Amino acid sequence: MTGPAGFAVIAGASLLFLVVLQTVALAVGHRIGRYNVVDVGWGLGFVGVAWLALVLGDGDATRRWLLAALVSIWGLRLSLHMFVKSRGHGEDPRYVEMLARYEGPPVRVAATRVFATQGAAQWFVSLPIQLSAVASATTGAACVALVAGIAVWLVGFGFEAIGDAQLRRFKADPANKGRIMDRGLWAWTRHPNYFGDACVWWGLWLIAASAWPGVLTALSPVAMTYFLVVATGARLLEQSMGRRPGYAEYQRRTSFFVPRPPRPKGSALRS
């Protein structure tokens, strides 16, 4: 099915899949006593939607396979990273604070404030992938957008994967206990992983926008960037990191989000 009917099938199947995924993740989180399992399901949800779009869509096959591959590489790496990061640790401080902020049983608060919200965000952010699956082939000058999208995705994936690896190695060294990570990509931006994630989704949107009507889904990467910067990402993390010794100095000399050359120690930098 092409056009609106085909998109409605993909959108409905994607929504159903995400509801099931978040329900299962909530049950697992309730059983083990920590709801940060939702972070593991973040990448997996997008992978599932991308493969549903690939199988159910009848738009340009090359672009469907390309998007499925790029989303799978990104999503599986991220989910594995979050699983390893959270394994053997307690609840994420963000969720501890959130559960304490609202009245009611923790499982109900988690269901409405964490898991349902994440599922809705996954569905909305993945709209470029869903809509692209029923669009015609990319032709002519629009191929520039497709190539640019791949390039932006590569930059973003590199920032995210390399940034995570650098931080993991830094934390694994006992000599760095209590110190602020300010090396490698972390000297250029205080949040290379979040910046990379934003680039990944702008790249995916450019690929989808290379064929009408994918360009209409621009609010999806805008929403993802908002989540990464304001709602659940960098700004929220800085609230807790700001209390650590040395972090204020790190803030003064290192860009908040978009990478810039590091400033010398003791210099000021506006975020």
Disulfide bonds with the S-S distance in Angstrom:
none
